[in-house]
Amino acid sequence: MHLITGLGNPGPQYEGNRHNVGFMVVDRLVDRWRAPSLREKFKGEFAKASFRGEDAILLEPMTFMNLSGESVRPAMQFFKIALGDVVVIHDELDLPFGEVRIKVGGGAAGHNGLKSITQHGGGNGFLRVRVGIGRPRSGRPEGHVLSDFAAIERAELPDVLDRAAAAVEGILVHGAQKAMNRLHGDKKKTSKKPDPAG
């Protein structure tokens, strides 16, 4: 079983923010998998779901970004999920808008949600699905992540969310390494939409 955690901030004022793309991907997975509606527990909202016979817990921490680990840890403990089976979906400043990458472990690169999960979850060995939001041309990154996607980005966002959801599905079905090879390999070979779940 995997714990699929999308990062974001709760509240309507944050819904369209770049920082909330993790929530958006989890919502897309709920739709794609016809999962039950998210319900409150673990200082967040969660649902039990499955994809192609692989069980998963979908989680959106409602703690605000900087305290995400306070939601992830109790969910890990309750469902007895190892750190290596935790998948965290988050916005990534260091990737251009729309690029989706899978990463195993690593540092937080200044992302406070990842820092909190590392602190509370017992290390940094969890999987990440990184969704590129790009860096601002001017101004501070904090303002960029807490602002809404631009109109041109919003037009492309449904496709980006589907590709991120497909990356998660690839991890569940094929494992992280094969999903990574398929996703990153397909990007190099063709501009066609990757389908890591194949």
LODOLUM-373165 format. One line per 5 residues: number of its first residue (from 0); for each residue y, z, x negated of C-alpha. Coordinates in steps of 0.2 Angstrom, whole numbers, padded with zeros to 4 digits. Layout:
BEGIN
NUM = Y,Z,X ~ ...
END
This chain:
BEGIN
0 = 0000,0000,0000 ~ 0018,-0004,-0006 ~ 0034,0004,-0002 ~ 0047,-0010,0001 ~ 0064,-0002,0000
5 = 0080,-0012,0003 ~ 0096,-0004,-0004 ~ 0113,-0002,0005 ~ 0125,0009,0014 ~ 0124,0015,0032
10 = 0137,0011,0045 ~ 0145,-0004,0053 ~ 0159,-0005,0040 ~ 0146,-0009,0027 ~ 0135,-0021,0036
15 = 0141,-0037,0029 ~ 0144,-0031,0011 ~ 0136,-0039,-0004 ~ 0130,-0021,-0009 ~ 0120,-0021,0008
20 = 0109,-0037,0004 ~ 0094,-0026,0002 ~ 0095,-0020,0020 ~ 0097,-0038,0025 ~ 0081,-0043,0017
25 = 0071,-0028,0024 ~ 0078,-0033,0042 ~ 0072,-0051,0038 ~ 0055,-0045,0033 ~ 0054,-0035,0050
30 = 0058,-0051,0059 ~ 0046,-0062,0048 ~ 0031,-0049,0050 ~ 0035,-0045,0068 ~ 0035,-0027,0062
35 = 0040,-0012,0074 ~ 0058,-0007,0074 ~ 0064,0004,0061 ~ 0064,0023,0065 ~ 0072,0038,0057
40 = 0062,0048,0044 ~ 0064,0051,0025 ~ 0083,0052,0026 ~ 0082,0034,0031 ~ 0074,0022,0043
45 = 0056,0015,0041 ~ 0042,0005,0049 ~ 0024,0003,0045 ~ 0020,-0016,0043 ~ 0007,-0028,0036
50 = 0007,-0045,0028 ~ -0008,-0056,0026 ~ -0019,-0040,0027 ~ -0008,-0030,0014 ~ -0001,-0014,0021
55 = 0017,-0010,0017 ~ 0031,0003,0022 ~ 0048,-0004,0025 ~ 0062,0008,0021 ~ 0081,0008,0022
60 = 0088,0024,0014 ~ 0103,0031,0025 ~ 0109,0042,0011 ~ 0122,0030,0005 ~ 0118,0020,-0011
65 = 0121,0033,-0024 ~ 0108,0045,-0016 ~ 0094,0032,-0012 ~ 0081,0041,-0022 ~ 0082,0056,-0010
70 = 0075,0044,0003 ~ 0062,0035,-0008 ~ 0054,0050,-0015 ~ 0049,0059,0001 ~ 0042,0042,0007
75 = 0032,0040,-0009 ~ 0025,0057,-0007 ~ 0021,0056,0011 ~ 0011,0040,0010 ~ 0005,0044,-0008
80 = 0012,0028,-0015 ~ 0013,0026,-0034 ~ 0029,0022,-0043 ~ 0022,0005,-0048 ~ 0019,0000,-0030
85 = 0037,0003,-0025 ~ 0047,-0013,-0023 ~ 0066,-0011,-0023 ~ 0077,-0025,-0016 ~ 0095,-0024,-0022
90 = 0111,-0034,-0026 ~ 0113,-0040,-0044 ~ 0130,-0044,-0052 ~ 0122,-0052,-0067 ~ 0114,-0066,-0057
95 = 0124,-0080,-0048 ~ 0125,-0079,-0030 ~ 0109,-0084,-0021 ~ 0097,-0083,-0036 ~ 0082,-0072,-0033
100 = 0072,-0064,-0047 ~ 0058,-0052,-0049 ~ 0058,-0038,-0062 ~ 0046,-0025,-0067 ~ 0054,-0009,-0073
105 = 0070,-0009,-0084 ~ 0086,0000,-0084 ~ 0099,0002,-0070 ~ 0112,-0009,-0077 ~ 0125,0002,-0069
110 = 0118,0001,-0051 ~ 0119,0018,-0044 ~ 0105,0015,-0031 ~ 0093,0011,-0045 ~ 0099,0026,-0055
115 = 0095,0038,-0041 ~ 0078,0030,-0038 ~ 0074,0032,-0057 ~ 0080,0050,-0056 ~ 0070,0055,-0040
120 = 0055,0044,-0041 ~ 0049,0049,-0058 ~ 0054,0035,-0069 ~ 0060,0017,-0069 ~ 0043,0008,-0068
125 = 0046,0002,-0050 ~ 0047,-0017,-0046 ~ 0064,-0025,-0042 ~ 0068,-0040,-0031 ~ 0085,-0044,-0038
130 = 0097,-0054,-0026 ~ 0111,-0062,-0036 ~ 0129,-0059,-0029 ~ 0138,-0065,-0045 ~ 0152,-0056,-0053
135 = 0170,-0057,-0047 ~ 0182,-0069,-0056 ~ 0195,-0055,-0056 ~ 0196,-0037,-0051 ~ 0183,-0023,-0053
140 = 0165,-0025,-0049 ~ 0166,-0010,-0037 ~ 0178,-0019,-0025 ~ 0167,-0035,-0026 ~ 0150,-0026,-0021
145 = 0159,-0017,-0007 ~ 0167,-0033,0001 ~ 0159,-0045,0013 ~ 0151,-0061,0007 ~ 0163,-0076,0007
150 = 0162,-0089,0021 ~ 0154,-0102,0010 ~ 0141,-0088,0005 ~ 0138,-0083,0022 ~ 0133,-0101,0027
155 = 0119,-0100,0013 ~ 0114,-0082,0016 ~ 0100,-0085,0028 ~ 0091,-0096,0015 ~ 0094,-0083,0001
160 = 0087,-0069,0012 ~ 0071,-0080,0016 ~ 0069,-0083,-0003 ~ 0070,-0064,-0006 ~ 0058,-0060,0008
165 = 0046,-0073,0001 ~ 0047,-0065,-0016 ~ 0042,-0048,-0008 ~ 0028,-0057,0001 ~ 0022,-0065,-0016
170 = 0021,-0047,-0024 ~ 0011,-0041,-0009 ~ -0002,-0055,-0009 ~ -0003,-0061,-0028 ~ 0004,-0045,-0037
175 = 0020,-0044,-0047 ~ 0016,-0054,-0062 ~ 0009,-0069,-0053 ~ 0023,-0068,-0040 ~ 0035,-0068,-0054
180 = 0028,-0083,-0063 ~ 0027,-0093,-0047 ~ 0045,-0089,-0042 ~ 0053,-0091,-0059 ~ 0042,-0106,-0063
185 = 0046,-0115,-0047 ~ 0065,-0112,-0051 ~ 0063,-0121,-0068 ~ 0053,-0136,-0061 ~ 0062,-0140,-0045
190 = 0076,-0135,-0033 ~ 0064,-0134,-0019 ~ 0063,-0118,-0010 ~ 0050,-0107,-0019 ~ 0036,-0100,-0008
195 = 0028,-0086,-0019 ~ 0017,-0081,-0005 ~ 0009,-0098,-0005
END
